[in-house]
Amino acid sequence: MTNPENEDQLALYGQRVASRLLLGTARYESPVQLADAISAADPALVTVSLRRQLPGASSGGQSFWNLLREGGCPILPNTAGCHTVGEAVNTACMARELFETSLIKLEVIGDEVNLQPDPFHLVEAADELIKLGFHVLPYCTEDWVLCRRLMDAGCEVLMPWAAPIGTGQGPRNASALRELRERAPDITLIVDAGIGLPSHACQVMEWGFDGVLVNSAVSRAIDPVRMAGAFAAAVRSGRAAYLAGPMTVQGLAVPSTPEIGRPFQDYLQ
């Protein structure tokens, strides 16, 4: 007998994972705090920047790498800090060798001010990496044409932003995000960047997005461990609400009682 919970697991290139929350590993005060946050969030994957934490490059990098291995959570390496196709492809190839995974979160930044992805280089890098056998999860905007080009290149997962990285603003262009979800119903969409509150995560999950990636919203909280748990609960709640089928918004008041003016006791007879 098929388990309904297994059918609703997050799908990443044929691999199913139970959690729909992904957690970044940057800006925590200590390795212990990071480990506790990972435990509280119980994420599907933790993202790791190869440029920031190169295993074996230093005692700090080795300590960080040992923490992740001991935690047992699958790793999603990313190409954070890359600005060209060549940089991104080289970083991804090193990450595959070091972390022993073909999954790669692809970042190719085009603007230093808001860290917006470069749409042209992003598609080119995605196309090249897919030809090299990578399972690419591109960090992108909610622009439909860009997302369509990434899907045409072979991306089965997209990671559109809610707002610029680290701002915590929540969904700045809700209509475009919801339109993207409607126009790409069969592709896995994980909202990445700009999420600041658990309520933001719950909201996009209610819209039908498949997952959420958070980092700054957890690591910059006063209590990162408690915030990690709050995000895990919010993502689960939002997914449950989406599956339950929210009511349709009405323009006018609709009485919850079917007939106005009829005594309550009449319904009990």
JOCORDA-V565788 format. One line per field, one symbol per residue. ss: DSSP state (2 for helix, 1 for strand, 0 for the rest). psi: psi as a letter, one per 40 degrees, with the letter a starting at -180 (. if undefined). A space follows every 50 residues. Layout:
# JOCORDA-V565788
ss = ???
psi = ???
This chain:
# JOCORDA-V565788
ss = 00022220011100111000111100000022222222222000111110 00000000222222222222200011110000002222222222222220 00111100100000001022222222222220001111110002222222 22200011110000000000000222222222200001111100000222 22222200001111022220000222222222222222222222000000 0000000000000222220
psi = hhhddddeihhgfehhidiehihieifididddddddddddfidihihhd ddghhedidddddddddddddehihgiifheheiddddddddddddddef iehhhhhhhehddefhihdddddddddddddeeihhghhiaehddddddd ddeehehigiidiihedeeahdgdddddddddegeeihhhhhhehdiddd ddddddeeieihhicddddeidgdddddddddddddddddddddgiihhi dihhhdhdhhehidedee.
